[in-house]
Amino acid sequence: MRLFELDDAKCVKCALCVRDCAFRALKIGEDGRPVLPDEAKCMKCQHCFAICPKGAITFDGRRPGDSVPAAGLPLPKGEEVENWLRVRRSCRQFRDADVDRRLVERILKCLGNTPTGCNARGLTFTCYPTRESMKAFKTRFIHAIERHRDGPRLLPRSIAIPAIKMRRGGEDIFFRGAPAMLIVSADEKNPATATPQQDAIIACANFEMLAQAHGLATCWCGFLKMVQLEVPEILEQTSGLSRSTPFYAMLFGYPAVRYARGVQRDGYAKVVFDEQGET
Ligand SMILES: Cc1cc2nc3c(=O)[nH]c(=O)nc-3n(C[C@H](O)[C@H](O)[C@H](O)COP(=O)(O)O)c2cc1C
């Protein structure tokens, strides 16, 4: 099967697809229609497929009629997205309940739309979707800490103290008592990957947005990243993530609290308009 297939009868030779091809892999052929002479140059971003006003392009077997039509699709207004950013929160109090499995599957399916550098894709979404799976993960985590050659007390304090608390059944500073967790990892050996760590973080940010839009609470689990940096063997034994696997993690579940208002961070970041002309 060819990557790029054109329905000649539908193509109106507008060349929108050729102009939108980021790697200039698409060319105008002798008859004025687009051609893809070298498939290896194509990063499979599907922009040609998406932009074609006539639905003349079938890309990698994907037919235009099976796509979400962009025109007329209800989208949140700019103000609504702004509101979302103002009231989104990292939540550290979760209800003691499993998240509806169909909702998790729905969100993870949509998360496949997250962008990756050079369209490398190849992300893995490892989900611990229930309290039971989280409990098993945490048990492996505690065992790995206990079996560590230095013993928990000699590990970095930022890891040892919460670990000792958690082992005693105290506060769960690492995982915030969340009933579920998503780990997004990137394949560092994928030759197309230019930005694996960024891709994983961006996917987590998109997961946060999707999950909160569906009424779930989320909390970034930067702590796992710290474990990878400080004591990578603990993470290897707990999750199979190697010391060099690019990843990020997000805790999630139903919220046990509601925030009554947004925090005040408008103007929090320094904004610089660099409008220097040429010197
Ligand atoms: C990359 C990143 C890592 C984070 N890691 C943790 C973490 O390990 N544990 C935690 O409770 N919160 C973590 N947070 C949440 C931040 O503390 C939180 O975003 C910040 O306090 C602002 O609060 P807000 O998210 O409710 O606006 C992390 C946030 C980010 C962006």
Ligand as a Chemical Component Dictionary entry (heavy atoms), coordinates in Angstrom:
data_LIG
# 
_chem_comp.id                   LIG 
_chem_comp.type                 NON-POLYMER 
_chem_comp.pdbx_formal_charge   0 
_chem_comp.three_letter_code    LIG 
# 
loop_
_chem_comp_atom.comp_id 
_chem_comp_atom.atom_id 
_chem_comp_atom.alt_atom_id 
_chem_comp_atom.type_symbol 
_chem_comp_atom.charge 
_chem_comp_atom.model_Cartn_x 
_chem_comp_atom.model_Cartn_y 
_chem_comp_atom.model_Cartn_z 
_chem_comp_atom.pdbx_ordinal 
LIG C1  C1  C 0 6.410  19.145 36.202 1  
LIG C2  C2  C 0 5.611  19.157 37.489 2  
LIG C3  C3  C 0 5.893  18.233 38.491 3  
LIG C4  C4  C 0 5.126  18.213 39.649 4  
LIG N1  N1  N 0 5.347  17.248 40.599 5  
LIG C5  C5  C 0 4.532  17.165 41.670 6  
LIG C6  C6  C 0 4.657  16.113 42.625 7  
LIG O1  O1  O 0 5.526  15.240 42.509 8  
LIG N2  N2  N 0 3.782  16.082 43.670 9  
LIG C7  C7  C 0 2.806  17.022 43.833 10 
LIG O2  O2  O 0 2.040  16.938 44.779 11 
LIG N3  N3  N 0 2.668  18.046 42.946 12 
LIG C8  C8  C 0 3.482  18.133 41.875 13 
LIG N4  N4  N 0 3.320  19.148 40.954 14 
LIG C9  C9  C 0 2.242  20.120 41.143 15 
LIG C10 C10 C 0 2.761  21.525 41.452 16 
LIG O3  O3  O 0 3.171  21.602 42.782 17 
LIG C11 C11 C 0 1.614  22.473 41.123 18 
LIG O4  O4  O 0 1.412  22.493 39.731 19 
LIG C12 C12 C 0 1.867  23.901 41.597 20 
LIG O5  O5  O 0 1.942  23.967 42.989 21 
LIG C13 C13 C 0 0.749  24.834 41.135 22 
LIG O6  O6  O 0 -0.505 24.375 41.588 23 
LIG P1  P1  P 0 -1.671 24.064 40.549 24 
LIG O7  O7  O 0 -1.190 22.965 39.633 25 
LIG O8  O8  O 0 -2.843 23.633 41.370 26 
LIG O9  O9  O 0 -1.951 25.301 39.778 27 
LIG C14 C14 C 0 4.094  19.175 39.825 28 
LIG C15 C15 C 0 3.835  20.107 38.804 29 
LIG C16 C16 C 0 4.569  20.092 37.653 30 
LIG C17 C17 C 0 4.234  21.083 36.561 31 
# 
loop_
_chem_comp_bond.comp_id 
_chem_comp_bond.atom_id_1 
_chem_comp_bond.atom_id_2 
_chem_comp_bond.value_order 
_chem_comp_bond.pdbx_ordinal 
LIG C1  C2  SING 1  
LIG C2  C3  SING 2  
LIG C2  C16 DOUB 3  
LIG C3  C4  DOUB 4  
LIG C4  N1  SING 5  
LIG C4  C14 SING 6  
LIG N1  C5  DOUB 7  
LIG C5  C6  SING 8  
LIG C5  C8  SING 9  
LIG C6  O1  DOUB 10 
LIG C6  N2  SING 11 
LIG N2  C7  SING 12 
LIG C7  O2  DOUB 13 
LIG C7  N3  SING 14 
LIG N3  C8  DOUB 15 
LIG C8  N4  SING 16 
LIG N4  C9  SING 17 
LIG N4  C14 SING 18 
LIG C9  C10 SING 19 
LIG C10 O3  SING 20 
LIG C10 C11 SING 21 
LIG C11 O4  SING 22 
LIG C11 C12 SING 23 
LIG C12 O5  SING 24 
LIG C12 C13 SING 25 
LIG C13 O6  SING 26 
LIG O6  P1  SING 27 
LIG P1  O7  DOUB 28 
LIG P1  O8  SING 29 
LIG P1  O9  SING 30 
LIG C14 C15 DOUB 31 
LIG C15 C16 SING 32 
LIG C16 C17 SING 33 
# 
